[in-house]
Amino acid sequence: MTQQPPWPSPRGNCRLIALMAVALLAVLTLLPEAGALPFLFPRFRPQINWTQPPLERWVIEEQPRSIEPHLDLVSHPNRTHSAATSGDGSDAEFLQRLVNIRHNQTSTSRMLWYDVGSGDGLVYPPFVDKALKLLNLKQVAFEIENSVMSKVTCTACRAGSGMLQHQIQSGKTDAELIRMISDYCTNLNIQSARVCQGVAQLFGSELIYVIKRVNLSPDELCSFIIGDGCGDVYNPYHEWEVIFPPVPKPPRLADLPIPMEAAPFFKVLHISDTHYDPHYAEGSNADCNEPLCCRLSSGRPATPNAAAGKWGDYRKCDTPKRTVDHMLAHIAETHKDIDYILWTGDLPPHDVWNQTKEENLAIIKETVKQMVEKFPGIPIFPALGNHESAPVNSFPPPYVNQVDISISWLYDELDVQWRRWLPQSVTHTVRRGAFYSVLVRPGFRIISLNMNYCNNKNWWLLLNSTDPATELQWFIYELQSAEFSNEKVHVIGHIPPGHSDCLKVWSRNFYKIISRYESTITAQFYGHTHYDEFEMFYDPHDLNHPNSIAYIGPSVSPYYDLNPGYRVYYVDGDHDSTTRLVIDHESWIMNLKEANLYGYPIWYKLYTARAAYNMKALRPSDWNNLINELTNNQELFELYYKYYWKNSPARPTCDAECKKRLICDCKSGRSHDRKHFCTDVESKIDEESSKSWKSWFYRGLTNSNSEEERTASGQEQTTTELWSPIDVVVVNIGG
């Protein structure tokens, strides 16, 4: 089995986004037109009429608010919690060569031009040869899939966007561009023909639509999408700031109080990234060459080891229905005293080249039905994932209201489904942008955000990223109202705001909001990464002051190399001195390898946070102290790394670079800004790594010298023995 990179990846749609990007780059970089390289000229800018989207009249203050407590307390008398524990290069000829390749009419399917000099009969036009050397397409695909961008992907992005802008200007139709993307993807063996065709059809038209309507240079466009990996290019179209009310920030405490022991608490279930696959087939091919396997369409396994397991698979496979059913039944039986549930999105599987709106809606309805049946009467607070839309990541803001591309087909249905648990007052904001605010108990509110408006793979944000759907301004209004009412707030969403998938400008504004309302927001909860981790927030003007913690829950899906899991939180409950802080949390998993081996899954508690990390509480300051300990204590970091991977037997080893990435991810609640948060951590790890290397080198040198001395001594002794045995005996006796 190929090991996966030991740093976080979004574990969602990124593989298909990578395929699309590589296919698009292949099309654009191989076009036989020497003049089609405008990205090489920094002064080039396409002549496009950019129009500001029409202003909306949506008044936040006029929207209904949830002001009646939504959760009725249920008595659990025996409940306890132990918190401590070529030819001429013409398009026609070139495409004909691709057709010949498809029908195996050439000697090798990877070569597209004759090269007499090399002996294989193929030659690349000079500009194409340079372009292919410049653009390492495999590296680009790897980096996009794992959200670890470098100059390689940045260069490819600039090349591809510049080429696409040029081809649009040259008059090529949408159908021509989409067909070329599909053909090149297939004939360069980037993916199977059906995946290439699906990617081109689903994503191509949307991307072309957006690129036609923006006035951004390749540098501006790629800096906006990729972030740090592509430089910080000033972009006036995508620089904006939220507005705060003229209300002074309450004085901050030196540290938050520790929640009272033995006080009432809420028991909260957190489920994320189910990725239920209705087409999962036991025994099918789990080792296919497509982004999602373990289906009948994946083909027959080449070996018994390549067959999909009964309860799931560590390879690129999503969750079978029997595993979802078994997990929910286990939770309902084991945790009968759950007070409410956080459900942070990503319900459909990863077959994003083959999805339709109808199929995604059907999966949403079916999973909602499962939750209602398994947890009757228990309030559920959902958040929208990036996989719920079709195509994936496509979430047009409200000003994109054409019937064929509007997102109302999804938001309207979410309102219908979510209303099983939520009050009527949320309808307006759910149908507008899939976000809402609910008063759970007196003095305690949950706010669910649509994090797809910070998703840098949501192409629609290129049109205008300024606070899409006015979500952040509404968020400020809700928080200010909560502050006036002495309410504490928990924030839930899907994509963590510090993740590289979140736009830098959106994340920067969000970070300011968290800092302003640090006395109101007592916890945040997200999913998306599929790992078991957390993110820290600090005062932007004082990075020594941690002010918020974001809990990132594990995925139910094993995609990929992971065990299925879920989380349980214990939240400070209703009493006079309540903090509404998380008192403790537990992570539960199922060992997928053993479940498939013995035919039956066993869910068990992997760890409890405070006991595992020896934390006296779970305040932001306590998590910040843990980061320092993880940096300095290798044994503790290895324990964190084990839990991060949900104790997966498929987890790779973690070197110093991996350690830096993981700990920096913990410190970075603001995306694409690691230089402000990670310099001290990286220097400490580098120093320790250097010490370890020097120690290893010194020990090796010492051992080598000792060995040489022993060898020399042995040689001397042997010589003495050969020369005078009697002397040797005398020496040995005397010694």
C-alpha positions in Angstrom: 0.0 0.0 0.0 1.3 3.4 -0.9 1.9 5.6 2.2 0.1 8.9 2.2 1.8 12.2 3.2 2.0 12.6 7.0 0.5 16.1 7.1 -3.1 17.2 7.0 -5.2 17.1 3.9 -8.8 18.2 3.4 -9.6 14.6 2.6 -12.6 15.7 0.7 -12.9 16.7 -3.0 -9.2 17.7 -3.4 -8.2 14.7 -5.5 -10.9 15.6 -8.1 -9.9 19.2 -8.0 -6.3 18.1 -8.6 -7.5 16.0 -11.6 -9.4 19.0 -13.0 -6.4 21.3 -12.5 -4.0 18.9 -14.1 -6.3 18.2 -17.0 -6.8 21.9 -17.6 -3.1 22.6 -17.4 -2.4 19.7 -19.8 -4.8 21.2 -22.3 -3.6 24.7 -21.9 0.2 24.0 -21.8 0.1 21.7 -24.8 -1.8 24.0 -27.1 0.4 24.4 -30.2 0.4 28.2 -30.3 3.6 30.1 -29.4 1.5 33.2 -28.9 -0.6 31.5 -26.3 1.7 32.2 -23.4 0.5 35.5 -22.0 1.3 34.5 -18.5 5.0 35.0 -19.4 4.4 38.7 -19.8 3.5 40.4 -16.5 1.9 43.4 -18.2 -0.7 41.2 -19.9 -4.3 41.7 -18.7 -7.3 40.4 -20.6 -9.7 43.1 -21.8 -12.8 42.1 -19.9 -15.6 44.3 -18.8 -15.8 43.6 -15.1 -19.1 44.5 -13.5 -19.9 44.8 -9.8 -22.7 42.3 -8.8 -25.9 44.2 -8.1 -26.4 45.4 -4.5 -29.0 43.5 -2.5 -31.5 44.9 0.0 -31.1 42.4 2.9 -31.4 44.1 6.2 -29.9 42.0 9.0 -31.8 43.8 11.8 -35.1 42.9 10.1 -34.5 39.1 10.2 -36.2 37.0 12.9 -34.0 35.8 15.8 -34.2 32.8 18.0 -35.0 34.2 21.4 -36.8 31.2 23.1 -34.6 28.4 24.5 -34.7 25.5 22.0 -33.5 22.7 24.3 -35.6 21.2 27.1 -33.5 19.8 29.9 -33.8 16.0 30.4 -33.0 14.5 33.7 -30.2 11.8 33.7 -30.2 10.8 37.4 -27.2 8.4 37.3 -25.1 10.3 34.9 -21.5 11.0 35.9 -18.4 12.2 34.2 -14.9 11.7 35.5 -13.4 14.9 34.0 -9.9 14.3 35.4 -9.4 11.0 34.1 4.2 16.4 -34.2 4.0 17.4 -37.6 3.2 21.0 -38.0 1.6 21.2 -34.6 -1.9 22.0 -35.8 -4.9 21.4 -33.5 -6.4 18.9 -36.0 -3.3 16.8 -36.4 -2.6 16.8 -32.7 -6.1 15.7 -31.8 -5.9 13.0 -34.4 -2.8 11.7 -32.7 -4.7 11.6 -29.5 -7.4 9.6 -31.3 -4.8 7.2 -32.6 -3.4 6.8 -29.1 -6.8 6.0 -27.8 -7.1 3.2 -30.3 -3.6 1.9 -29.7 -2.4 2.9 -33.1 1.0 4.2 -31.8 3.7 2.4 -30.0 3.3 4.2 -26.7 0.3 5.9 -25.2 2.4 8.5 -23.4 4.1 10.1 -26.3 2.3 12.6 -28.5 5.0 13.9 -31.0 7.5 12.2 -33.2 11.1 12.4 -32.0 13.6 11.2 -34.6 16.6 12.0 -32.4 15.6 9.9 -29.5 14.8 6.9 -31.6 11.2 6.6 -30.6 9.9 8.6 -33.5 8.4 11.5 -31.5 9.3 15.1 -31.0 7.9 17.9 -28.8 7.6 21.4 -30.2 10.2 23.6 -28.3 7.7 25.7 -26.4 5.8 22.5 -25.3 9.0 20.9 -24.1 9.8 23.9 -22.0 6.3 24.1 -20.6 6.3 20.4 -19.6 9.6 20.8 -17.8 8.2 23.9 -16.1 5.0 22.3 -15.0 5.4 19.1 -13.0 1.8 17.9 -13.3 2.2 15.0 -10.9 3.6 17.4 -8.3 0.7 19.8 -8.9 -1.9 17.1 -8.5 -0.2 15.9 -5.3 -0.1 19.4 -3.8 -3.6 20.4 -4.7 -5.0 17.1 -3.3 -3.2 17.6 0.0 -3.6 21.4 0.3 0.2 21.8 0.6 1.0 24.4 -2.1 4.4 25.4 -3.3 5.9 27.4 -6.2 5.4 24.4 -8.4 1.6 24.7 -8.1 1.8 28.5 -8.2 3.6 28.4 -11.5 1.2 25.9 -12.9 -1.8 28.0 -11.8 -0.4 31.1 -13.4 0.3 29.2 -16.6 -3.1 27.6 -16.7 -5.1 30.7 -15.9 -3.2 32.8 -18.4 -3.7 30.2 -21.1 -7.4 29.9 -20.3 -7.9 33.6 -20.5 -6.1 33.7 -23.8 -8.1 30.9 -25.3 -11.3 32.5 -24.2 -10.2 35.8 -25.8 -9.3 33.9 -29.0 -12.9 32.9 -29.4 -12.9 29.2 -28.5 -16.4 28.1 -27.4 -17.2 26.5 -24.1 -17.9 23.2 -25.7 -14.5 23.2 -27.5 -12.7 24.0 -24.2 -14.6 21.3 -22.3 -14.0 18.7 -25.0 -10.3 19.5 -25.1 -10.0 19.2 -21.3 -11.6 15.8 -21.4 -9.5 14.6 -24.3 -6.2 15.6 -22.9 -7.1 14.3 -19.5 -7.9 10.9 -21.0 -5.0 10.6 -23.5 -2.4 11.8 -21.0 -3.6 9.0 -18.7 -4.3 11.5 -16.0 -7.5 9.6 -15.2 -9.9 7.1 -16.7 -12.0 8.3 -19.6 -15.2 8.4 -17.6 -13.6 10.4 -14.8 -12.1 12.9 -17.3 -15.3 13.4 -19.1 -17.2 13.9 -15.8 -14.7 16.3 -14.4 -14.7 18.3 -17.6 -18.5 18.5 -17.9 -19.2 19.2 -14.2 -16.4 21.7 -13.5 -15.4 23.1 -16.9 -18.5 25.2 -17.7 -18.6 26.8 -14.2 -14.9 27.7 -14.3 -15.2 29.1 -17.8 -18.3 31.1 -16.8 -16.4 32.7 -13.9 -13.1 33.4 -15.7 -15.0 35.2 -18.5 -16.4 37.6 -15.9 -13.4 38.5 -13.8 -10.7 41.1 -14.5 -7.8 39.5 -12.7 -4.3 38.9 -13.9 -2.8 35.4 -13.5 -0.7 36.6 -10.5 -3.8 38.1 -8.8 -6.0 35.1 -9.5 -3.5 32.5 -8.2 -2.5 34.5 -5.2 -6.2 34.7 -4.3 -6.7 30.9 -4.7 -3.4 29.5 -3.4 -2.4 32.0 -0.8 1.0 31.9 0.7 2.4 29.5 -1.8 1.9 32.1 -4.5 3.0 35.3 -2.9 0.9 38.1 -1.3 -0.2 39.9 -4.5 -2.3 43.0 -3.8 -5.7 42.6 -5.3 -8.1 45.5 -4.9 -11.1 43.5 -6.0 -10.6 41.1 -3.0 -9.5 43.3 -0.1 -12.3 44.1 2.3 -13.0 44.6 6.0 -16.0 43.8 8.1 -17.5 46.7 10.2 -17.8 46.4 13.9 -20.4 48.3 15.9 -19.2 51.3 18.0 -19.3 49.2 21.2 -16.2 48.9 23.4 -14.8 45.5 23.9 -15.3 44.2 27.4 -12.1 44.0 29.5 -10.5 40.7 29.0 -9.6 38.4 31.9 -6.1 37.3 32.6 -7.4 33.8 32.2 -10.7 32.1 32.1 -12.0 30.4 35.3 -11.8 26.6 35.4 -15.3 25.0 35.3 -16.6 23.8 38.6 -16.1 20.1 39.4 -19.3 18.0 39.8 -21.5 20.8 38.3 -24.2 20.0 35.8 -23.0 19.5 32.2 -24.3 18.8 28.7 -23.2 15.6 26.9 -22.7 16.5 23.2 -22.2 14.2 20.3 -20.1 15.4 17.3 -20.4 13.6 14.0 -18.6 14.8 10.9 -17.7 13.8 7.3 -19.9 10.7 7.1 -19.4 10.4 3.3 -21.9 7.6 3.1 -21.5 5.7 -0.2 -24.8 3.9 -1.2 -22.8 2.1 -4.0 -20.1 0.6 -1.7 -19.7 -3.1 -2.6 -17.9 -5.6 -0.4 -15.3 -7.6 -2.4 -15.0 -5.0 -5.2 -11.7 -3.4 -6.2 -10.4 -1.2 -3.4 -7.2 -0.5 -5.3 -8.5 1.2 -8.5 -7.0 4.1 -10.4 -9.9 6.5 -9.7 -10.6 9.0 -6.9 -13.1 6.6 -5.3 -13.0 2.8 -5.3 -14.8 0.0 -3.6 -17.7 0.0 -6.0 -18.9 -2.5 -8.6 -17.8 0.0 -11.3 -14.3 -0.1 -9.8 -13.8 -3.5 -11.4 -12.7 -6.8 -10.1 -9.8 -6.9 -7.6 -6.5 -8.2 -9.1 -5.6 -10.0 -5.9 -7.6 -11.0 -2.7 -5.8 -8.3 -0.8 -7.2 -5.7 -3.2 -10.8 -6.6 -2.3 -12.9 -4.1 -0.4 -13.6 -5.1 3.2 -17.0 -5.7 4.7 -17.0 -2.7 7.0 -14.9 -0.3 4.9 -11.4 0.0 3.6 -8.3 2.1 4.4 -7.8 2.9 0.7 -9.7 5.5 -1.3 -13.2 4.2 -0.2 -16.0 5.8 1.6 -18.4 4.5 4.3 -20.7 1.6 3.6 -24.3 1.8 4.8 -23.9 -1.1 7.3 -21.0 0.8 9.0 -23.0 4.0 9.3 -26.0 2.0 10.7 -23.8 0.1 13.1 -22.1 3.3 14.4 -25.4 5.1 15.0 -26.9 2.0 16.7 -23.8 1.8 18.9 -24.0 5.5 19.8 -27.7 5.2 20.6 -27.1 2.3 22.9 -23.8 3.5 24.5 -24.6 7.1 24.9 -28.2 7.2 26.0 -27.8 10.5 27.8 -26.8 12.7 24.9 -28.3 16.2 25.2 -27.8 17.4 21.7 -25.8 16.6 18.5 -23.4 18.7 16.4 -23.4 17.5 12.8 -20.8 19.3 10.7 -21.4 18.2 7.2 -20.0 16.3 4.2 -22.7 13.6 3.7 -22.2 12.5 0.1 -19.3 10.3 -1.1 -16.2 11.4 -3.0 -17.4 10.3 -6.5 -17.6 14.0 -7.4 -17.1 13.4 -11.2 -20.3 11.5 -11.3 -22.7 13.4 -9.0 -26.0 15.1 -9.7 -28.2 17.4 -7.6 -30.8 14.8 -7.4 -28.5 12.1 -6.0 -26.9 14.5 -3.4 -30.4 15.6 -2.3 -31.4 11.9 -1.9 -28.3 11.2 0.3 -29.1 14.2 2.4 -32.7 13.1 2.9 -31.7 9.5 3.7 -29.0 10.5 6.2 -31.4 12.9 7.9 -34.0 10.1 8.1 -31.3 7.9 9.8 -30.5 10.5 12.4 -34.2 11.1 13.2 -34.8 7.4 13.6 -31.8 6.7 15.8 -32.0 9.9 17.9 -35.7 10.7 18.3 -36.4 13.8 20.3 -32.7 14.8 20.5 -31.9 18.3 19.0 -29.4 18.2 16.2 -27.6 21.3 15.0 -26.2 20.8 11.5 -23.6 22.7 9.4 -23.2 22.5 5.7 -20.2 20.7 4.2 -18.5 21.4 0.9 -19.6 18.1 -0.6 -23.3 18.7 -0.4 -23.4 20.7 -3.6 -23.2 19.4 -7.1 -20.6 20.0 -8.4 -18.6 19.9 -5.2 -17.5 23.3 -3.8 -20.0 25.2 -5.9 -21.8 27.6 -3.7 -22.8 30.8 -5.6 -23.6 33.8 -3.4 -27.2 35.1 -3.5 -26.5 37.6 -6.3 -26.0 34.7 -8.6 -29.7 34.0 -8.9 -30.1 32.5 -12.4 -32.3 29.4 -12.3 -29.7 27.1 -13.8 -26.8 28.1 -11.5 -28.5 29.3 -8.3 -27.9 27.4 -5.1 -31.5 27.6 -4.0 -32.1 24.0 -5.0 -29.9 23.0 -2.1 -30.6 25.7 0.5 -34.4 25.3 0.2 -34.2 21.6 0.8 -31.8 22.1 3.7 -34.4 24.4 5.3 -37.1 21.6 4.9 -34.8 18.9 6.3 -33.2 21.0 9.1 -36.5 22.3 10.3 -37.0 18.8 11.9 -34.7 20.1 14.7 -34.5 23.9 14.3 -37.0 26.7 15.0 -39.0 28.5 12.3 -36.9 31.7 12.9 -33.9 30.2 11.0 -35.7 29.9 7.7 -34.7 33.3 6.3 -31.0 32.8 6.9 -30.9 29.1 5.9 -32.6 29.8 2.6 -30.3 32.8 2.0 -26.9 31.3 2.9 -27.3 28.1 4.9 -26.3 29.7 8.2 -28.4 30.3 11.4 -28.4 31.1 15.1 -30.4 29.3 17.8 -30.8 30.0 21.5 -30.2 26.6 23.0 -30.7 27.4 26.7 -31.1 30.7 28.5 -27.7 32.4 28.2 -26.4 29.8 25.7 -26.5 30.1 21.8 -25.2 28.0 18.9 -24.4 29.8 15.6 -23.9 27.6 12.5 -21.8 29.1 9.7 -21.6 28.2 6.0 -17.8 27.9 5.7 -18.1 27.4 1.9 -18.1 31.2 1.6 -14.4 31.0 2.7 -13.6 28.0 0.4 -10.9 28.9 -2.1 -12.1 26.1 -4.3 -15.5 27.8 -4.6 -14.9 29.5 -8.0 -17.8 31.8 -7.6 -15.9 33.8 -5.0 -13.6 35.0 -7.8 -16.5 37.2 -9.0 -16.7 39.0 -5.6 -15.4 37.6 -2.3 -16.6 40.5 -0.2 -18.5 38.9 2.7 -20.6 36.5 0.5 -24.3 36.5 1.6 -23.3 39.1 4.2 -22.7 36.2 6.5 -19.9 37.7 8.6 -21.7 41.0 9.1 -24.7 39.0 10.2 -22.4 37.0 12.5 -21.2 40.2 14.1 -24.8 41.3 14.7 -25.6 38.0 16.3 -22.5 38.1 18.5 -23.2 41.7 19.6 -26.8 40.9 20.4 -25.5 37.9 22.4 -23.0 40.1 24.2 -25.8 42.6 25.2 -27.9 39.6 26.5 -25.0 38.1 28.4 -25.2 34.9 26.3 -22.3 32.6 25.6 -21.9 31.2 22.1 -20.6 28.0 20.4 -19.8 28.3 16.7 -20.1 25.3 14.4 -19.1 24.9 10.7 -17.3 22.6 8.3 -14.0 24.0 7.0 -11.8 25.2 9.9 -11.1 28.9 9.4 -7.3 28.3 9.7 -7.2 25.6 7.1 -5.4 26.3 3.8 -8.8 25.7 2.0 -10.1 28.9 3.6 -9.5 32.2 1.8 -7.0 34.4 3.4 -9.1 37.6 3.4 -12.2 35.8 4.8 -10.1 34.1 7.5 -8.4 37.3 8.4 -11.8 39.0 9.0 -13.1 36.0 10.9 -10.0 36.1 13.2 -10.8 39.7 14.1 -14.4 38.8 14.9 -13.2 36.0 17.2 -10.8 38.4 19.0 -13.4 41.1 19.4 -16.0 38.7 20.9 -13.6 36.4 22.9 -15.6 36.9 26.0 -18.8 35.6 24.3 -17.5 32.8 22.1 -16.4 29.9 24.4 -15.8 27.1 21.8 -15.8 26.4 18.0 -16.4 23.0 16.3 -15.5 22.0 12.7 -14.7 18.9 10.5 -13.4 18.6 6.9 -9.8 17.4 7.6 -10.9 13.9 8.7 -8.3 14.0 11.4 -8.5 14.4 15.2 -7.0 17.8 15.9 -7.6 21.4 17.0 -6.8 25.0 16.1 -5.8 27.9 18.3 -6.7 31.6 18.1 -4.8 34.5 19.6 -5.2 38.2 20.1 -4.0 39.7 16.8 -2.2 42.5 18.8 -0.8 40.1 21.4 0.1 36.6 20.1 1.0 35.6 23.7 -2.7 35.8 24.6 -4.7 32.7 23.4 -8.4 33.7 23.2 -10.3 30.8 21.5 -10.1 27.1 20.7 -11.5 25.3 17.6 -12.1 21.6 18.0 -11.8 19.7 14.7 -13.7 16.4 15.0 -12.6 13.1 13.4 -14.4 11.7 10.3 -16.8 8.8 10.2 -15.4 8.0 6.7 -12.1 6.0 6.6 -11.1 8.0 3.5 -8.2 7.4 3.5 -5.9 5.4 5.7 -8.0 6.2 8.7 -10.2 4.5 11.2 -13.9 5.7 11.4 -14.5 7.8 14.5 -16.7 10.3 16.3 -16.4 12.6 19.3 -18.2 13.3 22.6 -17.9 16.6 24.5 -18.8 17.5 28.0 -19.9 21.1 28.2 -20.4 23.2 31.3 -24.1 23.1 31.9 -26.9 25.1 33.6 -25.8 26.6 36.9 -25.1 30.0 38.3 -21.3 29.9 37.7 -21.4 28.2 34.3 -18.6 29.1 31.8 -20.1 27.1 28.8 -16.6 25.9 28.2 -15.8 22.3 27.1 -15.0 20.5 30.3 -13.5 17.4 28.5 -13.9 15.4 25.3 -13.6 11.8 24.2 -12.7 10.3 20.8 -14.2 7.0 19.9 -13.1 4.8 17.0 -13.6 1.5 15.3 -10.5 -0.5 14.3 -11.3 -1.2 10.7 -8.6 -3.8 10.2 -10.0 -5.9 13.0 -13.6 -5.4 12.0 -12.9 -6.8 8.5 -10.7 -9.5 9.9 -13.2 -10.9 12.5 -16.4 -9.8 10.7 -17.7 -7.6 13.5 -16.8 -4.0 14.4 -16.1 -2.9 18.0 -16.3 0.8 18.9 -14.2 1.9 21.8 -13.0 5.1 23.5 -9.5 5.9 22.1 -8.7 8.6 24.6 -10.0 11.3 26.8 -8.3 14.7 26.3 -7.5 15.8 29.8 -6.3 12.4 31.0 -4.2 11.7 27.8 -2.5 15.1 27.8 -2.5 15.7 31.6 -4.5 19.0 31.2 -6.1 20.6 34.2 -8.8 22.1 32.0 -9.6 22.8 28.3 -9.3 26.6 28.2 -7.5 28.3 25.4 -4.5 28.8 27.7 -4.4 25.1 28.5 -4.4 24.2 24.8 -1.6 26.7 24.2 0.4 25.1 26.9 -0.1 21.7 25.3 1.3 23.1 22.0 4.4 24.1 23.9 4.7 20.6 25.4 4.1 18.9 22.0 7.0 21.0 20.6 9.4 20.1 23.4 8.3 16.5 24.3 8.8 14.0 21.5 7.0 11.2 23.4 3.9 13.4 24.0 3.9 14.4 20.3 4.0 10.8 19.2 1.0 10.2 21.4 -0.8 13.2 19.8 0.2 11.9 16.3 -1.3 8.5 17.1 -4.6 10.1 18.1 -4.4 12.5 15.2 -4.5 9.5 12.8 -7.2 7.8 15.0 -4.7 5.0 15.8 -4.7 3.9 12.2 -2.2 1.1 11.4 -1.7 2.7 8.0 -0.3 6.0 9.4 3.1 6.9 8.0 6.1 7.9 10.1 6.4 11.6 11.0 9.7 13.4 10.6 10.7 16.9 11.7 9.0 18.6 8.7 5.8 16.7 9.5 6.0 17.6 13.1 6.4 21.3 12.2 3.4 21.2 9.9 1.1 19.5 12.5 2.0 21.8 15.4 1.8 24.9 13.1 -1.7 23.8 12.1 -2.6 23.7 15.7 -1.4 27.3 16.2 -2.9 28.7 13.0 -6.5 29.8 13.4 -5.8 32.3 10.6 -5.1 30.7 7.2 -2.1 31.4 5.0 -0.3 33.3 7.7 2.0 30.7 9.2 4.9 33.2 9.5 3.1 35.0 12.3 2.4 31.9 14.3 4.9 29.2 13.6 8.4 30.8 13.6 9.1 30.0 17.2 7.7 26.5 16.9 9.7 25.7 13.8 12.9 27.1 15.2 12.5 24.9 18.3 11.9 21.8 16.3 14.8 22.6 14.0 17.0 23.1 17.0 16.0 19.8 18.6 16.4 18.1 15.2 19.9 19.6 14.9 20.8 18.4 18.4 19.5 14.9 17.6 21.5 14.9 14.4 24.6 16.1 16.1 24.1 13.6 18.9 23.7 10.8 16.4 26.7 12.0 14.4 28.8 12.2 17.6 27.8 8.8 18.8 28.5 7.3 15.4 31.9 9.0 15.3 32.7 7.8 18.8 31.7 4.3 18.1 33.7 4.4 14.9 36.8 5.6 16.7 36.3 2.9 19.4 35.9 0.3 16.8 39.1 1.4 15.1 40.9 1.3 18.5 39.6 -2.2 19.2 40.6 -3.3 15.7 44.1 -1.8 16.0 44.5 -3.4 19.5 43.3 -6.7 18.0 45.8 -6.5 15.2 48.6 -5.7 17.6 47.6 -8.6 19.8 47.5 -11.0 16.8 51.0 -9.8 15.8 52.3 -10.4 19.3 50.8 -13.9 19.4 52.4 -14.8 16.1 55.7 -13.4 17.1 56.0 -14.6 20.7 53.3 -16.9 22.2 55.2 -17.0 25.5 55.2 -13.2 25.9 51.4 -13.1 25.1 50.7 -15.7 27.8 52.8 -13.7 30.3 51.0 -10.5 29.3 47.5 -12.1 29.6 48.3 -13.6 33.0 49.7 -10.4 34.2 46.6 -8.4 32.9 
